[in-house]
């Protein structure tokens, strides 16, 4: 099929350019809920997504958490139920594989807006969680950490022994991002030679701004998404389709190109990575 042949050529060209660019910096992957869609976790803004059924103003803001914690928790329990038992899919595994493939050449940093922990479960080692992690909980009054409340909990919201409402350690609208995560993410983008933007509509700031910062600093920006986004016409490469198909396909081209390199070239890669602090 001509379309498939063209896609294959573009993926190979993109992989080739990624490898050449990585001589000058690191690879950063900025991911969103589209990466986990094929693990069965719904996205937010797609048709049938979470914001079709729930009003984010009512269930996902700092104000809602203060004023209507029961409703926020009803939403959150539904989300937990949907995500229960979710496993990484081929897109998560492809990013983890990319990290090991590139080990001798460069670093791979995953910056994710997802709170599901699936990148880590797939084996990615450097994952910056911009919006927190839904596996952690703490009391809004005394700050004590708590285990995940049972999904069957009758009385919502769950409460701490001190009487305070327990909340998930995720970022609600109107809240600051975790300071460490944000500064690590900004520093990674500062060092980036390549940015992959995968499965995000780029509607939420400040996460979205990282993609534009990467563009501004001259990084090669490659987007993989089901549908076009405002970044699509600015990115150097845009591949439209499911991340579970396109990301493994791109990583396969990287693997092929690396295996075609002579042993002499591979040794040179290693030396360059060590000299620039890009490798391990
Ligand atoms: P969105 O729901 O806004 O966007 C998901 C994107 O993934 C869309 O552009 C889809 O086209 C794309 N997509 C869906 N399925 C895909 C697939 N199988 N492969 C590739 N792409 C696919 O979700 P996010 O951009 O992650 O924040 O949303 C960002 C933030 O908004 C979330 O972290 C959350 C939300 O409100 C907070 O709650 C603070």
Boltz pocket constraint, residues with backbone or C-beta under 6 A from the ligand:
constraints:
  - pocket:
      binder: B
      contacts: [[A, 31], [A, 32], [A, 33], [A, 34], [A, 35], [A, 37], [A, 38], [A, 43], [A, 44], [A, 45], [A, 46], [A, 49], [A, 60], [A, 113], [A, 114], [A, 131], [A, 171], [A, 172], [A, 173], [A, 198], [A, 199], [A, 200], [A, 201], [A, 202], [A, 203], [A, 204], [A, 224], [A, 225], [A, 226], [A, 227], [A, 228], [A, 229], [A, 241], [A, 242], [A, 243], [A, 244]]
      max_distance: 6.0
